[in-house]
Amino acid sequence: MAALRSAVYVTPPIPIYNPSTKGSAGLWSPISCTLIYTSKEAVLVDTPITVEQTNDLIKWIDKIAPGRKLAHIYVTHGHYDHFAGLPLLIEHFKGVIPIATEGTIQHMKDQLEPEAFDKAWASRFPGQIPKPLTLANPLSKDGKFYLEDKYVLQAIECGHTDTYNSTILWIPEIKLAVCGDVIYGQVHQMLAYANTKAKREEWIRAVEIVEKLNPMYVVPGHKQQYEIDGIWHLTNTKKYIQDFGKVLENDPKSPRDIVVVMTKLYPDRFNSGALIVSAQGAFKARKEQKI
């Protein structure tokens, strides 16, 4: 067996509950969870949201890499849908240490503020949230940690992408970039918080940080289940951002105008709900800038 290997688990889309209508608010995008492992140890990158999703992930880890010690869980950024499963994973894999950069940990804390958490997460996934709510531990200043004390894993800060303080995890031994929400697969990108030209340009610079590593494999944070983790995700992520900006430059009269054009450009991308929210956020920011 090769000394260092990796595998990717993609959670299925799950329904979002709308407390106002007491019905469905669409589906949450699939979430990628990446396992890097040797014959003795493993590291997991990111987790899903719900108890059921996380229990399915645990079964998959036990199947794909049985008998390994799960040493760390690395969290790429502070969106709750990438670290919600920590308590169940910590309970099952004794001694595992969740880690993240200081910027990501601050974002995690922001996400867990009671009022914001209830509105954004508890109300959308009632009765499905793993407890207790858990934060990661700070990574060393150089952003490095190791598998079996010899294979380096490097956290790389990328700035603002679909949110602030985004990072990727770089594994140079196998030229693998695990990208969280810096990179997307065949899923509509969340641009609600990349709602200005400056923020979108920063996201493009983040993609270019990954490109300069010359990776062989690129794992998007959200993708459809059977997509290969190819380097083309870099180009596709960048182009989607650029196309979204061009649509805004053409003076859309409403968020719906943005949605219609982007849907024509990207008819195969999953989760139109993310596109709708992105269009609303960008249209609002654009209107406020003109006032």
ZAZA-806884 format. One line per 10 residues: number of its first residue (from 1); their letters; for each residue x, y, z of N, C-alpha, C. Coordinates in nm, 3 decimals. Layout:
<nodes>
NUM	a	X,Y,Z,X,Y,Z,X,Y,Z ~ ...
</nodes>
This chain:
<nodes>
1	maalrsavyv	0.084,-0.120,0.000,0.000,0.000,0.000,0.088,0.125,0.000 ~ 0.047,0.225,-0.077,0.119,0.352,-0.077,0.123,0.409,0.065 ~ 0.234,0.477,0.097,0.253,0.525,0.234,0.146,0.626,0.276 ~ 0.104,0.711,0.185,0.005,0.814,0.217,-0.105,0.811,0.113 ~ -0.228,0.807,0.160,-0.343,0.796,0.070,-0.451,0.895,0.113 ~ -0.553,0.910,0.029,-0.666,0.997,0.066,-0.793,0.942,0.004 ~ -0.905,0.980,0.065,-1.037,0.944,0.015,-1.133,1.056,0.052 ~ -1.239,1.069,-0.026,-1.335,1.179,-0.004,-1.475,1.122,0.013 ~ -1.540,1.164,0.122,-1.679,1.129,0.147,-1.765,1.252,0.120 ~ -1.868,1.238,0.039,-1.957,1.350,0.007,-2.094,1.322,0.066
11	tppipiynps	-2.137,1.408,0.159,-2.267,1.388,0.221,-2.378,1.419,0.121 ~ -2.487,1.345,0.123,-2.600,1.377,0.035,-2.663,1.511,0.074 ~ -2.728,1.578,-0.021,-2.804,1.700,0.013,-2.912,1.668,0.116 ~ -2.938,1.761,0.207,-3.042,1.740,0.308,-3.140,1.856,0.306 ~ -3.268,1.830,0.345,-3.369,1.937,0.343,-3.339,2.045,0.448 ~ -3.373,2.166,0.411,-3.365,2.281,0.502,-3.507,2.314,0.546 ~ -3.526,2.329,0.676,-3.659,2.361,0.729,-3.678,2.512,0.734 ~ -3.794,2.558,0.691,-3.829,2.700,0.698,-3.926,2.721,0.813 ~ -3.882,2.779,0.926,-3.971,2.794,1.041,-4.088,2.889,1.015 ~ -4.074,2.979,0.918,-4.182,3.073,0.889,-4.300,3.005,0.821
21	tkgsaglwsp	-4.268,2.918,0.725,-4.374,2.850,0.651,-4.402,2.710,0.705 ~ -4.313,2.665,0.798,-4.322,2.529,0.852,-4.315,2.424,0.740 ~ -4.232,2.456,0.641,-4.214,2.365,0.529,-4.070,2.365,0.483 ~ -4.047,2.316,0.364,-3.912,2.305,0.311,-3.863,2.437,0.254 ~ -3.735,2.464,0.276,-3.670,2.580,0.215,-3.564,2.535,0.117 ~ -3.583,2.417,0.059,-3.488,2.366,-0.038,-3.392,2.266,0.023 ~ -3.278,2.248,-0.041,-3.179,2.150,0.001,-3.046,2.217,0.030 ~ -2.974,2.163,0.130,-2.839,2.210,0.157,-2.741,2.138,0.064 ~ -2.643,2.208,0.016,-2.548,2.149,-0.077,-2.471,2.032,-0.015 ~ -2.430,1.935,-0.098,-2.344,1.828,-0.048,-2.215,1.885,0.010
31	isctliytsk	-2.159,1.817,0.110,-2.038,1.863,0.179,-1.930,1.757,0.166 ~ -1.810,1.800,0.128,-1.698,1.708,0.113,-1.621,1.695,0.245 ~ -1.593,1.571,0.284,-1.512,1.542,0.403,-1.397,1.453,0.356 ~ -1.274,1.497,0.375,-1.159,1.430,0.318,-1.077,1.361,0.427 ~ -1.040,1.236,0.401,-0.957,1.158,0.493,-0.819,1.139,0.430 ~ -0.715,1.178,0.502,-0.577,1.153,0.460,-0.522,1.052,0.560 ~ -0.462,0.943,0.510,-0.426,0.837,0.604,-0.305,0.755,0.559 ~ -0.239,0.697,0.658,-0.132,0.601,0.638,-0.182,0.466,0.688 ~ -0.091,0.372,0.706,-0.132,0.241,0.759,-0.163,0.247,0.908 ~ -0.125,0.361,0.974,-0.143,0.370,1.119,-0.232,0.485,1.164
41	eavlvdtpit	-0.225,0.598,1.096,-0.294,0.719,1.141,-0.375,0.782,1.029 ~ -0.465,0.873,1.071,-0.548,0.945,0.974,-0.577,1.085,1.022 ~ -0.608,1.172,0.927,-0.654,1.309,0.953,-0.780,1.330,0.871 ~ -0.881,1.387,0.932,-1.005,1.421,0.862,-1.010,1.571,0.841 ~ -1.057,1.612,0.723,-1.074,1.754,0.694,-1.223,1.783,0.678 ~ -1.276,1.865,0.768,-1.415,1.911,0.770,-1.514,1.800,0.804 ~ -1.631,1.843,0.850,-1.737,1.751,0.891,-1.868,1.796,0.828 ~ -1.972,1.712,0.831,-2.105,1.756,0.787,-2.181,1.824,0.901 ~ -2.314,1.837,0.884,-2.395,1.915,0.978,-2.465,1.829,1.083 ~ -2.544,1.733,1.040,-2.640,1.669,1.129,-2.585,1.544,1.196
51	veqtndlikw	-2.659,1.497,1.296,-2.624,1.373,1.365,-2.620,1.257,1.267 ~ -2.723,1.245,1.185,-2.729,1.135,1.091,-2.615,1.140,0.990 ~ -2.587,1.257,0.935,-2.478,1.271,0.840,-2.344,1.232,0.904 ~ -2.323,1.277,1.027,-2.195,1.251,1.094,-2.182,1.104,1.130 ~ -2.288,1.040,1.173,-2.282,0.896,1.201,-2.251,0.817,1.074 ~ -2.306,0.860,0.961,-2.274,0.794,0.834,-2.127,0.816,0.797 ~ -2.074,0.935,0.825,-1.933,0.963,0.800,-1.845,0.873,0.886 ~ -1.880,0.856,1.013,-1.803,0.770,1.103,-1.798,0.627,1.050 ~ -1.912,0.576,1.004,-1.915,0.441,0.948,-1.824,0.431,0.826 ~ -1.825,0.535,0.744,-1.740,0.536,0.624,-1.592,0.536,0.662
61	idkiapgrkl	-1.553,0.617,0.761,-1.413,0.620,0.804,-1.370,0.482,0.856 ~ -1.455,0.422,0.938,-1.423,0.289,0.991,-1.412,0.184,0.880 ~ -1.483,0.207,0.771,-1.477,0.113,0.658,-1.358,0.138,0.567 ~ -1.332,0.265,0.536,-1.229,0.299,0.437,-1.089,0.289,0.496 ~ -1.076,0.315,0.625,-0.943,0.311,0.689,-0.954,0.247,0.827 ~ -0.991,0.120,0.834,-1.012,0.055,0.964,-0.883,0.042,1.043 ~ -0.895,0.055,1.173,-0.781,0.034,1.261,-0.686,0.151,1.272 ~ -0.709,0.257,1.197,-0.621,0.374,1.209,-0.660,0.459,1.330 ~ -0.562,0.527,1.383,-0.588,0.627,1.485,-0.621,0.758,1.416 ~ -0.741,0.810,1.440,-0.774,0.943,1.386,-0.710,1.046,1.478
71	ahiyvthghy	-0.604,1.108,1.428,-0.523,1.197,1.513,-0.579,1.338,1.520 ~ -0.624,1.392,1.406,-0.672,1.530,1.402,-0.792,1.542,1.309 ~ -0.873,1.643,1.337,-0.976,1.689,1.244,-0.944,1.834,1.213 ~ -0.913,1.863,1.087,-0.881,2.000,1.047,-1.005,2.068,0.991 ~ -1.033,2.189,1.038,-1.149,2.266,0.992,-1.099,2.378,0.901 ~ -1.145,2.379,0.776,-1.092,2.473,0.678,-1.138,2.617,0.698 ~ -1.259,2.635,0.750,-1.311,2.770,0.773,-1.428,2.761,0.871 ~ -1.478,2.877,0.912,-1.570,2.880,1.025,-1.716,2.860,0.998 ~ -1.757,2.831,0.875,-1.898,2.799,0.851,-1.936,2.672,0.926 ~ -2.048,2.678,0.997,-2.087,2.568,1.085,-2.106,2.437,1.011
81	dhfaglplli	-2.144,2.442,0.883,-2.165,2.318,0.809,-2.035,2.244,0.779 ~ -1.921,2.300,0.824,-1.793,2.232,0.807,-1.731,2.188,0.940 ~ -1.800,2.213,1.052,-1.746,2.164,1.179,-1.854,2.115,1.277 ~ -1.979,2.111,1.235,-2.088,2.074,1.325,-2.072,1.934,1.384 ~ -2.013,1.843,1.308,-2.003,1.704,1.352,-1.894,1.677,1.453 ~ -1.818,1.778,1.495,-1.705,1.756,1.586,-1.741,1.676,1.712 ~ -1.849,1.708,1.785,-1.873,1.635,1.910,-1.890,1.485,1.892 ~ -1.958,1.443,1.787,-1.979,1.300,1.765,-1.849,1.232,1.723 ~ -1.769,1.299,1.643,-1.641,1.243,1.601,-1.545,1.231,1.719 ~ -1.545,1.331,1.807,-1.460,1.327,1.926,-1.503,1.214,2.019
91	ehfkgvipia	-1.633,1.193,2.029,-1.685,1.085,2.113,-1.645,0.948,2.060 ~ -1.651,0.932,1.928,-1.624,0.800,1.868,-1.474,0.771,1.858 ~ -1.397,0.871,1.812,-1.253,0.851,1.792,-1.178,0.910,1.912 ~ -1.156,0.829,2.012,-1.098,0.876,2.137,-0.959,0.936,2.114 ~ -0.939,1.055,2.169,-0.810,1.121,2.160,-0.791,1.210,2.040 ~ -0.887,1.211,1.947,-0.873,1.297,1.829,-0.878,1.444,1.871 ~ -0.795,1.526,1.805,-0.786,1.668,1.839,-0.832,1.750,1.719 ~ -0.941,1.827,1.733,-0.982,1.917,1.624,-0.893,2.042,1.624 ~ -0.849,2.084,1.507,-0.758,2.198,1.496,-0.801,2.290,1.382 ~ -0.760,2.416,1.394,-0.789,2.517,1.292,-0.699,2.636,1.316
101	tegtiqhmkd	-0.692,2.725,1.218,-0.618,2.849,1.235,-0.693,2.940,1.333 ~ -0.623,3.039,1.385,-0.686,3.132,1.480,-0.800,3.209,1.413 ~ -0.783,3.245,1.286,-0.888,3.315,1.215,-1.013,3.231,1.199 ~ -0.995,3.103,1.168,-1.108,3.012,1.156,-1.177,2.995,1.292 ~ -1.100,2.982,1.398,-1.160,2.964,1.531,-1.244,3.086,1.569 ~ -1.196,3.206,1.536,-1.276,3.325,1.565,-1.407,3.321,1.488 ~ -1.401,3.277,1.363,-1.523,3.265,1.283,-1.616,3.160,1.343 ~ -1.560,3.049,1.388,-1.641,2.946,1.453,-1.715,3.004,1.574 ~ -1.644,3.083,1.653,-1.706,3.147,1.769,-1.821,3.238,1.727 ~ -1.800,3.313,1.618,-1.905,3.401,1.567,-2.029,3.320,1.528
111	qlepeafdka	-2.006,3.206,1.464,-2.117,3.121,1.420,-2.197,3.065,1.537 ~ -2.131,3.046,1.651,-2.196,2.985,1.767,-2.256,3.087,1.864 ~ -2.249,3.214,1.830,-2.321,3.314,1.911,-2.468,3.277,1.913 ~ -2.531,3.270,2.031,-2.666,3.209,2.042,-2.770,3.262,1.944 ~ -2.782,3.392,1.932,-2.887,3.447,1.844,-2.860,3.412,1.698 ~ -2.734,3.429,1.653,-2.699,3.399,1.515,-2.711,3.250,1.488 ~ -2.670,3.167,1.585,-2.674,3.022,1.566,-2.818,2.973,1.554 ~ -2.905,3.023,1.639,-3.045,2.979,1.634,-3.110,3.015,1.501 ~ -3.079,3.135,1.452,-3.140,3.180,1.327,-3.084,3.104,1.207 ~ -2.953,3.086,1.203,-2.890,3.030,1.084,-2.889,2.878,1.081
121	wasrfpgqip	-2.887,2.813,1.199,-2.862,2.670,1.199,-2.968,2.589,1.277 ~ -2.989,2.622,1.403,-3.082,2.541,1.484,-3.223,2.543,1.425 ~ -3.265,2.658,1.372,-3.400,2.667,1.316,-3.410,2.595,1.181 ~ -3.300,2.586,1.109,-3.301,2.521,0.978,-3.292,2.368,0.989 ~ -3.229,2.321,1.097,-3.210,2.177,1.116,-3.255,2.137,1.257 ~ -3.384,2.157,1.287,-3.433,2.135,1.424,-3.417,1.990,1.467 ~ -3.363,1.972,1.589,-3.346,1.839,1.644,-3.239,1.755,1.579 ~ -3.158,1.816,1.490,-3.058,1.738,1.415,-2.914,1.780,1.446 ~ -2.897,1.877,1.535,-2.765,1.934,1.560,-2.690,1.852,1.666 ~ -2.569,1.807,1.637,-2.489,1.736,1.738,-2.455,1.828,1.856
131	kpltlanpls	-2.452,1.771,1.976,-2.423,1.847,2.098,-2.312,1.774,2.174 ~ -2.233,1.848,2.257,-2.236,1.993,2.275,-2.167,2.065,2.160 ~ -2.203,2.191,2.137,-2.137,2.270,2.034,-1.989,2.280,2.067 ~ -1.904,2.254,1.969,-1.761,2.233,1.996,-1.675,2.318,1.902 ~ -1.569,2.377,1.959,-1.472,2.453,1.881,-1.346,2.370,1.857 ~ -1.266,2.415,1.761,-1.135,2.354,1.736,-1.030,2.416,1.828 ~ -0.915,2.352,1.836,-0.798,2.404,1.907,-0.709,2.477,1.808 ~ -0.635,2.579,1.855,-0.552,2.656,1.762,-0.433,2.575,1.709 ~ -0.412,2.587,1.581,-0.298,2.528,1.513,-0.173,2.611,1.545 ~ -0.056,2.551,1.531,0.068,2.625,1.553,0.079,2.741,1.454
141	kdgkfyledk	0.160,2.840,1.488,0.170,2.962,1.407,0.216,2.935,1.264 ~ 0.298,2.832,1.247,0.347,2.803,1.111,0.246,2.726,1.027 ~ 0.132,2.688,1.089,0.026,2.621,1.015,0.054,2.476,0.982 ~ 0.156,2.417,1.043,0.193,2.280,1.009,0.154,2.181,1.118 ~ 0.114,2.062,1.076,0.104,1.948,1.166,0.139,1.824,1.085 ~ 0.141,1.708,1.150,0.202,1.592,1.085,0.120,1.465,1.104 ~ 0.134,1.376,1.006,0.087,1.238,1.019,0.209,1.151,1.049 ~ 0.199,1.069,1.154,0.309,0.982,1.197,0.438,1.059,1.218 ~ 0.427,1.187,1.250,0.544,1.272,1.277,0.639,1.285,1.158 ~ 0.593,1.251,1.037,0.685,1.264,0.923,0.621,1.321,0.798
151	yvlqaiecgh	0.490,1.309,0.782,0.424,1.364,0.663,0.361,1.498,0.701 ~ 0.410,1.604,0.638,0.363,1.738,0.674,0.229,1.768,0.608 ~ 0.142,1.832,0.684,0.016,1.886,0.635,0.018,2.035,0.667 ~ -0.005,2.118,0.568,0.016,2.262,0.580,-0.115,2.339,0.559 ~ -0.156,2.412,0.663,-0.269,2.504,0.648,-0.221,2.630,0.578 ~ -0.297,2.673,0.476,-0.261,2.792,0.400,-0.379,2.889,0.404 ~ -0.354,3.008,0.456,-0.460,3.109,0.467,-0.482,3.176,0.332 ~ -0.609,3.189,0.296,-0.645,3.238,0.161,-0.726,3.368,0.163 ~ -0.761,3.418,0.281,-0.837,3.542,0.287,-0.986,3.521,0.267 ~ -1.050,3.617,0.202,-1.196,3.613,0.184,-1.232,3.536,0.058
161	tdtynstilw	-1.319,3.436,0.074,-1.373,3.363,-0.041,-1.524,3.374,-0.033 ~ -1.594,3.264,-0.003,-1.738,3.281,0.022,-1.762,3.328,0.164 ~ -1.654,3.339,0.242,-1.658,3.396,0.376,-1.517,3.440,0.412 ~ -1.503,3.501,0.529,-1.372,3.553,0.569,-1.286,3.444,0.634 ~ -1.156,3.469,0.641,-1.059,3.380,0.707,-1.063,3.237,0.653 ~ -1.074,3.223,0.522,-1.078,3.090,0.461,-0.936,3.033,0.451 ~ -0.928,2.900,0.459,-0.800,2.833,0.441,-0.817,2.710,0.353 ~ -0.705,2.655,0.310,-0.703,2.522,0.251,-0.603,2.439,0.331 ~ -0.607,2.307,0.312,-0.504,2.219,0.368,-0.426,2.159,0.251 ~ -0.294,2.178,0.255,-0.206,2.133,0.148,-0.123,2.016,0.197
171	ipeiklavcg	-0.123,1.907,0.121,-0.046,1.788,0.154,0.055,1.768,0.041 ~ 0.175,1.822,0.056,0.271,1.822,-0.055,0.315,1.683,-0.098 ~ 0.317,1.588,-0.005,0.362,1.453,-0.038,0.283,1.391,-0.153 ~ 0.153,1.422,-0.159,0.069,1.368,-0.266,0.007,1.478,-0.352 ~ 0.056,1.602,-0.334,0.011,1.717,-0.414,-0.141,1.732,-0.410 ~ -0.193,1.720,-0.290,-0.338,1.727,-0.266,-0.374,1.859,-0.197 ~ -0.468,1.932,-0.255,-0.520,2.055,-0.194,-0.665,2.030,-0.152 ~ -0.690,2.031,-0.021,-0.826,2.015,0.031,-0.876,2.155,0.062 ~ -0.976,2.200,-0.014,-0.996,2.344,-0.030,-1.114,2.406,0.043 ~ -1.194,2.328,0.117,-1.307,2.390,0.181,-1.386,2.472,0.080
181	dviygqvhqm	-1.431,2.591,0.121,-1.514,2.673,0.033,-1.433,2.769,-0.054 ~ -1.301,2.755,-0.054,-1.221,2.832,-0.149,-1.253,2.786,-0.291 ~ -1.279,2.655,-0.305,-1.306,2.597,-0.436,-1.439,2.522,-0.431 ~ -1.518,2.536,-0.536,-1.646,2.467,-0.550,-1.640,2.370,-0.668 ~ -1.720,2.265,-0.659,-1.742,2.176,-0.771,-1.865,2.218,-0.849 ~ -1.943,2.120,-0.896,-2.059,2.147,-0.980,-2.180,2.185,-0.893 ~ -2.160,2.288,-0.811,-2.260,2.339,-0.718,-2.256,2.492,-0.726 ~ -2.370,2.555,-0.723,-2.371,2.702,-0.727,-2.294,2.759,-0.608 ~ -2.203,2.851,-0.637,-2.118,2.910,-0.534,-2.196,3.014,-0.453 ~ -2.161,3.023,-0.326,-2.227,3.118,-0.237,-2.154,3.251,-0.244
191	layantkakr	-2.217,3.348,-0.311,-2.158,3.481,-0.325,-2.233,3.587,-0.245 ~ -2.316,3.543,-0.151,-2.392,3.640,-0.071,-2.300,3.729,0.011 ~ -2.184,3.674,0.052,-2.088,3.751,0.131,-1.963,3.786,0.051 ~ -1.964,3.750,-0.076,-1.866,3.802,-0.171,-1.945,3.895,-0.264 ~ -2.011,3.992,-0.201,-2.115,4.070,-0.269,-2.067,4.203,-0.325 ~ -1.935,4.223,-0.325,-1.878,4.342,-0.387,-1.767,4.299,-0.483 ~ -1.732,4.387,-0.572,-1.625,4.357,-0.667,-1.495,4.327,-0.595 ~ -1.465,4.403,-0.490,-1.340,4.384,-0.414,-1.335,4.245,-0.351 ~ -1.445,4.200,-0.294,-1.447,4.068,-0.231,-1.438,3.957,-0.335 ~ -1.503,3.977,-0.449,-1.494,3.876,-0.554,-1.351,3.868,-0.608
201	eewiraveiv	-1.284,3.982,-0.619,-1.145,3.981,-0.664,-1.056,3.913,-0.562 ~ -1.086,3.929,-0.434,-1.008,3.861,-0.331,-1.027,3.710,-0.341 ~ -1.150,3.668,-0.371,-1.175,3.524,-0.388,-1.095,3.470,-0.507 ~ -1.090,3.545,-0.616,-1.010,3.503,-0.731,-0.862,3.491,-0.694 ~ -0.812,3.585,-0.613,-0.673,3.575,-0.567,-0.652,3.451,-0.480 ~ -0.755,3.414,-0.404,-0.746,3.292,-0.322,-0.732,3.168,-0.411 ~ -0.810,3.164,-0.519,-0.798,3.052,-0.614,-0.657,3.048,-0.672 ~ -0.601,3.164,-0.699,-0.466,3.170,-0.757,-0.360,3.124,-0.658 ~ -0.385,3.140,-0.528,-0.295,3.085,-0.427,-0.287,2.933,-0.441 ~ -0.402,2.871,-0.462,-0.406,2.726,-0.480,-0.338,2.688,-0.612
211	eklnpmyvvp	-0.364,2.763,-0.717,-0.304,2.732,-0.848,-0.151,2.731,-0.840 ~ -0.095,2.824,-0.763,0.051,2.835,-0.755,0.115,2.715,-0.685 ~ 0.038,2.640,-0.611,0.090,2.518,-0.548,0.111,2.406,-0.650 ~ 0.050,2.421,-0.767,0.056,2.321,-0.873,0.006,2.185,-0.822 ~ -0.117,2.181,-0.770,-0.168,2.055,-0.714,-0.199,1.953,-0.823 ~ -0.201,1.828,-0.783,-0.246,1.722,-0.872,-0.393,1.689,-0.847 ~ -0.435,1.707,-0.721,-0.573,1.679,-0.681,-0.628,1.799,-0.606 ~ -0.753,1.834,-0.634,-0.818,1.950,-0.572,-0.956,1.906,-0.524 ~ -0.978,1.911,-0.392,-1.107,1.872,-0.335,-1.190,1.997,-0.305 ~ -1.301,2.019,-0.376,-1.389,2.132,-0.344,-1.467,2.104,-0.215
221	ghkqqyeidg	-1.502,2.210,-0.144,-1.580,2.194,-0.021,-1.721,2.148,-0.046 ~ -1.778,2.189,-0.159,-1.912,2.145,-0.199,-1.903,2.098,-0.344 ~ -1.949,1.978,-0.368,-1.948,1.923,-0.504,-2.055,1.816,-0.514 ~ -2.085,1.776,-0.635,-2.176,1.664,-0.652,-2.100,1.533,-0.627 ~ -2.174,1.430,-0.590,-2.115,1.312,-0.529,-2.006,1.245,-0.611 ~ -2.025,1.231,-0.740,-1.934,1.147,-0.817,-1.832,1.227,-0.897 ~ -1.816,1.354,-0.866,-1.716,1.434,-0.936,-1.575,1.391,-0.895 ~ -1.486,1.384,-0.993,-1.344,1.362,-0.966,-1.283,1.490,-0.912 ~ -1.186,1.477,-0.823,-1.123,1.594,-0.762,-1.009,1.645,-0.849 ~ -1.048,1.698,-0.965,-0.951,1.741,-1.065,-0.913,1.887,-1.052
231	iwhltntkky	-0.802,1.923,-1.119,-0.753,2.061,-1.112,-0.844,2.158,-1.186 ~ -0.934,2.106,-1.271,-1.024,2.196,-1.344,-1.120,2.271,-1.251 ~ -1.137,2.222,-1.129,-1.222,2.294,-1.034,-1.168,2.434,-1.006 ~ -1.037,2.452,-1.019,-0.977,2.584,-0.998,-1.025,2.683,-1.104 ~ -1.012,2.644,-1.230,-1.056,2.730,-1.340,-1.206,2.755,-1.333 ~ -1.283,2.651,-1.304,-1.428,2.664,-1.303,-1.476,2.755,-1.190 ~ -1.412,2.746,-1.074,-1.449,2.833,-0.962,-1.423,2.979,-0.996 ~ -1.306,3.004,-1.053,-1.269,3.141,-1.089,-1.364,3.198,-1.195 ~ -1.395,3.117,-1.296,-1.480,3.165,-1.404,-1.622,3.196,-1.355 ~ -1.673,3.115,-1.263,-1.807,3.140,-1.209,-1.811,3.278,-1.141
241	iqdfgkvlen	-1.708,3.308,-1.064,-1.702,3.439,-0.997,-1.696,3.552,-1.099 ~ -1.613,3.533,-1.200,-1.600,3.636,-1.304,-1.731,3.655,-1.380 ~ -1.798,3.546,-1.412,-1.926,3.556,-1.484,-2.032,3.624,-1.399 ~ -2.033,3.594,-1.270,-2.128,3.659,-1.180,-2.105,3.810,-1.180 ~ -1.978,3.850,-1.177,-1.946,3.993,-1.182,-1.989,4.058,-1.312 ~ -1.973,3.988,-1.423,-2.015,4.042,-1.553,-2.166,4.061,-1.559 ~ -2.240,3.967,-1.500,-2.386,3.981,-1.497,-2.425,4.108,-1.420 ~ -2.356,4.136,-1.312,-2.385,4.257,-1.234,-2.350,4.383,-1.312 ~ -2.245,4.376,-1.391,-2.205,4.492,-1.472,-2.308,4.528,-1.578 ~ -2.393,4.432,-1.613,-2.495,4.456,-1.716,-2.624,4.517,-1.658
251	dpksprdivv	-2.614,4.569,-1.536,-2.722,4.645,-1.473,-2.853,4.566,-1.461 ~ -2.852,4.453,-1.389,-2.976,4.379,-1.368,-3.076,4.462,-1.287 ~ -3.204,4.446,-1.316,-3.307,4.525,-1.250,-3.359,4.459,-1.122 ~ -3.326,4.334,-1.102,-3.372,4.262,-0.984,-3.283,4.140,-0.962 ~ -3.285,4.082,-0.841,-3.210,3.958,-0.819,-3.250,3.848,-0.916 ~ -3.378,3.845,-0.953,-3.424,3.742,-1.047,-3.351,3.751,-1.181 ~ -3.321,3.872,-1.225,-3.247,3.888,-1.350,-3.111,3.819,-1.341 ~ -3.047,3.830,-1.225,-2.916,3.765,-1.204,-2.932,3.614,-1.209 ~ -3.034,3.565,-1.141,-3.059,3.421,-1.134,-3.084,3.363,-1.272 ~ -3.165,3.432,-1.351,-3.200,3.383,-1.484,-3.075,3.369,-1.572
261	vmtklypdrf	-2.989,3.471,-1.573,-2.871,3.469,-1.658,-2.772,3.363,-1.610 ~ -2.748,3.357,-1.477,-2.653,3.260,-1.425,-2.703,3.116,-1.445 ~ -2.832,3.097,-1.438,-2.887,2.963,-1.461,-2.866,2.920,-1.606 ~ -2.879,3.015,-1.699,-2.853,2.984,-1.840,-2.706,2.951,-1.862 ~ -2.617,3.022,-1.792,-2.474,2.997,-1.806,-2.432,2.867,-1.740 ~ -2.501,2.831,-1.628,-2.461,2.714,-1.550,-2.584,2.627,-1.520 ~ -2.643,2.568,-1.623,-2.766,2.490,-1.603,-2.743,2.359,-1.528 ~ -2.619,2.311,-1.522,-2.592,2.181,-1.460,-2.548,2.191,-1.315 ~ -2.532,2.312,-1.265,-2.488,2.326,-1.125,-2.605,2.299,-1.030 ~ -2.573,2.236,-0.918,-2.673,2.200,-0.818,-2.700,2.316,-0.723
271	nsgalivsaq	-2.817,2.319,-0.668,-2.859,2.409,-0.560,-2.885,2.552,-0.607 ~ -2.998,2.570,-0.672,-3.038,2.704,-0.716,-3.066,2.795,-0.597 ~ -3.094,2.736,-0.480,-3.117,2.818,-0.361,-2.996,2.903,-0.326 ~ -2.877,2.845,-0.339,-2.754,2.921,-0.313,-2.740,3.036,-0.412 ~ -2.777,3.012,-0.538,-2.771,3.118,-0.639,-2.870,3.229,-0.606 ~ -2.989,3.195,-0.562,-3.089,3.296,-0.528,-3.040,3.385,-0.414 ~ -2.985,3.323,-0.310,-2.933,3.399,-0.196,-2.815,3.487,-0.239 ~ -2.731,3.435,-0.326,-2.617,3.513,-0.376,-2.665,3.634,-0.455 ~ -2.764,3.614,-0.540,-2.818,3.724,-0.621,-2.880,3.831,-0.532 ~ -2.952,3.789,-0.430,-3.013,3.885,-0.338,-2.907,3.967,-0.265
281	gafkarkeqk	-2.801,3.899,-0.218,-2.695,3.969,-0.146,-2.619,4.066,-0.234 ~ -2.588,4.024,-0.355,-2.513,4.111,-0.445,-2.597,4.229,-0.492 ~ -2.726,4.204,-0.519,-2.814,4.311,-0.565,-2.832,4.416,-0.456 ~ -2.846,4.370,-0.332,-2.860,4.465,-0.220,-2.736,4.549,-0.203 ~ -2.618,4.485,-0.207,-2.492,4.559,-0.192,-2.473,4.659,-0.305 ~ -2.509,4.618,-0.426,-2.494,4.706,-0.543,-2.586,4.826,-0.531 ~ -2.708,4.804,-0.484,-2.804,4.913,-0.469,-2.756,5.011,-0.362 ~ -2.702,4.959,-0.252,-2.655,5.045,-0.144,-2.536,5.129,-0.188 ~ -2.451,5.074,-0.273,-2.335,5.149,-0.323,-2.376,5.264,-0.412 ~ -2.488,5.248,-0.481,-2.535,5.354,-0.571,-2.604,5.467,-0.496
291	i	-2.657,5.435,-0.377,-2.733,5.536,-0.302,-2.642,5.644,-0.246
</nodes>
